[in-house]
């Protein structure tokens, strides 16, 4: 058994968002995502085949949904995004890392 810490080994600078798969088995994948002011491209919408539960562990972010109001997240906030609900990250705090835990199922 290996013990790890979700807040360790976070690079101080990133050219693009960091996606790290922590666990994957059968139809579930858990990943850590680190953002430093990163956001999705204006024309890019995630349209995932499966559901995604996401919690923002540190930082701040805004998730935009196609044809719906934006959702502002602060540390501790979580939400479930159902399959094929088009969304994008439209803002993350630029002067602090935003650490996400995403569960794809």
N, C-alpha and C positions, 0 to 999 in steps of 0.2 A: 504494500500500500504506500502510495506517494502522497505526501501532504504538500499542498501548494497554497498560495495566497493570491486572491484575485487582484490585489493592489500592488503586488511586487512585479518587478521586471517590466515596468512601463517606460518606454523610451521617452525622453524629454522633448524630442522633436520628431514629427512624422510628416512626410510629404503627403501621405494619404491616410485615410482611416485604417486602423489595424484590426483585422479580423483573425481571431485565434480560436480554432476548434478545440474545446476542452474534452468533450465526450461525444461519441457518436455510436449509436447502436440501434439496429432495426429502423424504426421510423422516427427516431428522436435524435436531435443534434443540439448540443449546448455550446454556445460560443461566447467569448469575451470580445467586446468591441471597444476600441479606444479612439476618441475623437479629440482633436485640438482645433476647434473652429471649423472643422470639416462639415461639408454638407453635400447632398446629392446634387448632381447637375440639374439645372432648371428643367430640362426636358426629360429627365430620368425618373421613372416611376417604378417602384418595386411592385411586381405582380406575382406573388409567390404561390406555388402549388399547394403548400401546406399552411397550417395556422402557425402563428408566432406569438409567444408571450415574451414581453421584454420589460426589464426593470432598469431604471437609471440609478446606479449605485452611487455615483459621484458626478458633480457638474450640473449643467443645465442644457436643455435642448428643446427644439420645437419640431414636431412631426406634422407634416401636412398630408391631408387625405384629399384625393381627387373629388372635387365638388362638395367638400365639407369644410367646416371650420378647422383651423390649426389647433393642435394640442400642445400646450407648453408643459414640459416636465421638469421637475426639480429632483434632487437626490431622494430616493425612496419611492418615487412614483412608478407605477407599472401599468401596463395595459395589454390587452389581448387583441391581436390583429388577425382577423379571420382570413382564410385563403382567398386570394384574388381581390382583396381590398387594396386598391392602388394607393400607395403612400410613398413618401420621401422624407428624408431628414432635411429640413430647410434651414436649420441653424443649430450650432452648438457653441458653447461659451469659448471664445478664442483664447483667453488667457489662463485657462485651467483645463486639465484633461477631464473629459466626460467618459466615464466608465460604465458600459452597458453589460448586462447579462441577458442573452437572448436564448430562448428555448424554442426550437423549431420542431413541430410535431405534426 
